[in-house]
Amino acid sequence: MIKKRDILKMVQAVHRQNQGGRNRRLIYPAREWGIGLFITAVLFVAGIAYAVYTFNTYNMIEDTIDPPVVETVRYQAAAVERALETYNSRRLQATALSVVPALPSEPATSTAAIEEVATSTTSTSSVPVPFLVEEIQTELDVSVELIAN
């Protein structure tokens, strides 16, 4: 059996080895929970502080925005007039080309009706031939350039 003297020797040996402090090699649930809760609280407070800082930074952003600079557009009346003249001349040419001679409502049996149809087709053929593609393209470039200036 273990006597009181043997138990006291063991306690003195442990006490001398640790010098009276607790054994840190063992897990103590209360200590571990305390450390975990402390770290969680520190992270929570740091997160709240960062959120408040970010909110205040972006809440005051409208004070730092400069008003936009509005550039006035110059109105060039001569360029607009030239563009309108070009547009109107082309519109007149297009309407002249799109005119289709009216067909008689009754069948043409007499020679007078045939002559009338023949004269109307010759009159539409006297309409001037439209511009060549290159001429149209150069006029468009000129009018765009005038408007841009």
Steps between C-alpha positions, in 0.01 A plus 500: 500500500593862439568687814456867569875553481517357143218726386673806645824412321317480169327834560830666595667359187223639277505828685878535458477407130236766419614742766147530625341602165233320309589241244454672165524178306150402600185629331275710719158557341430821688828653384446391140146639493618826655773544237257413219236745623760775543631455142144490365411822686813675369420397141136606542595846631761540221237409239254753639769770503592424137133505393444837669814644341400374153146632540621846599750505213240419235228704666704819452595419139256751351700781659811398304341473152573799279216632286535405133642755261244581232651592168289734289440386145568757232221540249631544147216639297685489166581131532140421598365697204730315257396166647131593471545612139673171415225305673222688322662459158539128553144472628372671185707269282369196684138610465555572131641151448225330697218655295327216316280587203134436562357210308166552328210344683339375177675266261686696234328416172525820309816641352456823702531311828806314373661828393420650840671211679796524264545872566474455875772232498729718291447791740617294796806387309603865463553526877871553563703192584588485870852564625767238481576316821836673543342844463239418761765369736717811462200727558412306813858531624500874434166554676607289797828690519318835487263396777786367712688830476 
